[in-house]
Amino acid sequence: MGCWFSAERPPPNLSSSRRQPPDGQDVPSLRHRRSYEFLPPFMSELRVVLLRNSWSQRSSEGNFILRETEFNTEEEPDHCVRVTGQMMEKEIVLINTPDLLHPDLSEDKLTEHVETCKRLSDPGPHVFLLVLQPEDFTEEHKLRLSRVLQLFSDRSSDHSLVLISTPREETAGFMERYRQHPPLKEMIRECRYRFLWQKDLELDELLTRMVQIEKENNNTRIGETSSIQLSSA
């Protein structure tokens, strides 16, 4: 359930083709391959950076997108992890990050992680998927998340989609109540009111929303210093 239009198409069949650690060394491809055309002709791949919430929640969302168990939800590494899923002749690239909002993470270490993430998403990410647990998202988290996005680019929020995790306790009216939670409400506002609820979310809707972000940004991606036209990607 989200805030935009509904996508009317069958669920995409994706497969994960390889895992790439920060050093760029490939891991052998998985055997099972499924395909689905979801990217427009001018895009050869979609590069998505996963941010916020716990490693297990980000990893679960990544596995949901890939339709494969590629991210280990139990063991959190201290570095960014890149996984690529194959869709016919195109790809979806997911970069999962360590906890960049941890209060004990130094500014130098934060910058190092961001630079690694930039390199893994070269020539730049298309979408930042912000996976947020509503009851845990505080004003401090909001400020630090805004800071992290700013380190990527001053236009990162234009390329961001908030994915609100299902609360641990669901009560009547919980969606509207949490959406009005000040830090979460402000984060959604900064992201041009782009948000989805994880509850009952279908993969085709999530993928459509992420591609729609590129259309709204004139088919540009986030670069280190500026946006570059996707036609050259």
N, C-alpha and C positions, 0 to 999 in steps of 0.2 A: 504494500500500500504506500503510495507516494504522493507527490504534490504536482506531478506533471501529467501528460497524456499517458494512456495505456498502449503498449506495443502489441499489435495483433500479428503474431507470427509464431511458428512452432519453436519449442526450446532448442537452442543451438547445441550441436554435438561438438564438444571440444576435446582435444587431447593434449597432454603435456609432452613436449618433445625433448626437453633437456633442462637441466638445472645448471646454473652458472654461479659459482661463488665469486667474491670480489676479485680474485686473481685472474678471472677470465677463463679458467680451465673448464672445459665441458665435461659433463657427466653423460654416459651413454644414454641413448634415447630409450623410452619405454616402448614396449611391443605394441600395445593397443593404440590405434590412431583412428579418431573420428573427425569429421570435418563439417563445417557450416560456414556459409558466406554471410558475414554480418557487417564487414567494413565496406564503406563506399569505395569506388574504383581508385580515387586519388590517394587512399591510405594503404600503405603496404603492411603496417602493423599499428597496434595500439599499445602505448607504453603507460602503465599505471603504477603509481607509488602508493603503497598502503601505509597509513599513519594512524597513530593513537591506539587506545585500548591495549589490552594485554596481547602478548605475542600469540597466545593460543587463539584469541578471537580474530586477530588479523589473519593468522594462518588458516583458520577455518573458513574465513571469507574468501581467501585466495584459492583454497581447494574447491570451494563452491563454484567460483568463476571458471576454474580449469576443468572441473568435472573429474578431477583426479586427486588422489592424496599425495601431493608433491611436497607441501610444507609440513614438517614435523611439528605438531602442535604441542608436544610435551617438552622438547628441549629448545630453549631460546639461545641462539648464538649471540655473540657480541659484535656482529658485523651485519651489514646488509646482505640479503640473499635475493638473487634474481632467478626467476623461473619463466620459461617460455612455453606457451601452448600453441599448437599448430591448428590453423583453420584453413583448409584447402591450401591455397598458395599464400596465405597471409598468416600473421602471428599476433598473439596477445602476449605482452611482456609484463610480468608483475615483479615489482621490487618491494620486498618486505623489509622493514627497518627494525632495528632495536628500539627500545623504549626511549624515544628522543625527548619525552616530556618528564623523564625522571628528575626529581629535584636535585639529586646528587651528581647529575651529569655535568661535567665542566663545559665551559664555553668552547674550549679548544677541542674537546672530544665531540661535542655537538657539531661543530664546523667540519671536523674530519668525517663524521658520518654523512653529513649533507653532501660533501664533495664526492665521497664514494658513491652515494646514491645518484648524483648527477652523472658520474662516469658510467655507471651501470645502465642509465637510461639515455645515454648519448644517442642522438644529438639533443635530447631534452624530453621530459615527460609530457604526455598529453593531458593526463588527469591525475589529480590527487584524490584518493578515496579515503575520507576521514571516518574511520569506524569508531563511533562514540557510544559509551555506555551511559545513558542519560542520568541515572542516579549518582554516578561517580564523577561526572564532569563538573569541575569547580571553576571558579573565576581564575584561579592560578593556572589550571590546565588550559583554559581558553587563551590566556595571555601568552603562555609558552608555545602553544600550538600556532598562534598567529606569528610568533617570533620565528618558529621553524619554517613556516611558509615564506616568510619574508627573506630568509636566508637563501631560498631557492630563487625567488624573483619577487619584485613588487607587484607582479600580476598573478601570483600563484592562486589567490583566492578566486580569481576569475575562472580558473581551471579546476576548481574543487567541488566535490560532491559529498555532502554529509550523509552517512549511513548510520541511522540510529538503531543500536542493538536493542533487542527485546529486553525490557526490564526483568530483573530476577523475580519480582512479584508483580503480576498483572492484576490490576484492579479496574473497576469501571471508570472510564474516562481517562485512563493513564496516558494515552497518546497526546491528547490536548494538554494535559497537565504538564507532562515533561517537555513538550514543545514550547511551553511558555516559561520554562525554567530559564532565568536570565542569562547565564553563561551560554547555554545551548541555543537559546533564541538569538543571541548576538552573533554566535558563530554561524548560524544559518543565514542571518542577514548579510554577514561579510561574504558569504559564498553565493550571493545573488538569490537567496531563498531556494537554493537547490538542495533538496533532502529527500531521502527515502527511509521508510521503516523496514527493518530487516524482517519483521514478522510477515509471513506469507509472501515474501518477495520472490518473484520468479526471475530466473537468470536472463531471459530475453529482455525483460524490462530494465534490469540493471545495465546490460550492455548497450541498449538503445539510449539510455540516459547519458552514458559516458560518451558515446559517439555524438549525441546532441550537443554536448558541451563544446566539442570542436567546431561544430557548425555555428554555434552562437559566438565563438571567438574567431570567426572568419578563417577556420581551418588552420589555425596556428598552434604552435607548441611552445612550451616554456624552454627558453635557452638560458645559458649562463648570464647573458647580458641583455638579450632581447628575444622576441618571438621571431620565428623563421617560418616561411611558408612550407606547408606540408607537401606540396607538390615536388619538393626536392628531397623529401625524406626517403 
